[in-house]
Amino acid sequence: MAENSGISWTDNTFNPWIGCTKVSPACDFCYAETWDNRFGGARWGPKAARTRTKIRNWNKVRKWNRIAAEEGTKTIVFCASLADVFDNHKTILPEWRADLWDLIRETENLAWMLLTKRPQNILKYLPSDWGEGYANVALGASAENQVEADRRIPILLDVPAACRFLSMEPLLSQVNIPSGALGEGRISYLIAGGESGNEARPSDPFWFTSVRDQAITADIGFHFKQWGEYGETGERVGVDLAGNVLEGRTWTDRLPIST
Ligand code: SF4
């Protein structure tokens, strides 16, 4: 049931609040900031206040949960595409986070993907009943290059979770994922893709085949979302034409969460 997301590895996208600050090279041409600027939001940067989304937006999540229960399906929800859910900005109020955890707890037919570029903040913001992790939550970190992979992956692995994933999107270099990080009970899902947008940076096909092969070797799910602006031949052809075929086929595994 893909209601409102154009992102191939999720069914729906939910933003509890909007706004962020750039923290690493993957943020350089942040599509969310571009979107916010277009609408005059001014919610990016350390001095900019984040804003909470409206209650009707939050209630949509409850509807997805009801439908998933009726259909007996597990609907994937990506949180958040216009923010970083573990951003520690002071304008993100504790009650916003408490309400988000209540919503996640309540919607047990949804599989939540909480993706961050700030895994160092995760422990601070987990709810007191987190234990070994909620069964319906996958925690993920972005790893767009070797520096961020080496920095973020060990931190992610130290946080208890029912499921963990890596987002290598936009992938900006070849990355050797730290030894032992991938596998059942560790990081069990890997997403990769190239950059889109006016400022998109070209990628090398080897970067993608390399991380795919690392996922296959570890026997975990792999999802190649897109080439981005530059296709497999290295030519700038636009996202649609470039597509998502990598070495003759698509790679579209879904999040391996089994609640
Ligand atoms: S963390 Fe995500 S939302 Fe925040 S600036 Fe970076 S790319 Fe944009």
Boltz pocket constraint, residues with backbone or C-beta under 6 A from the ligand:
constraints:
  - pocket:
      binder: B
      contacts: [[A, 19], [A, 20], [A, 21], [A, 22], [A, 23], [A, 24], [A, 26], [A, 27], [A, 30], [A, 31], [A, 32], [A, 33], [A, 81], [A, 82], [A, 83], [A, 84], [A, 117]]
      max_distance: 6.0
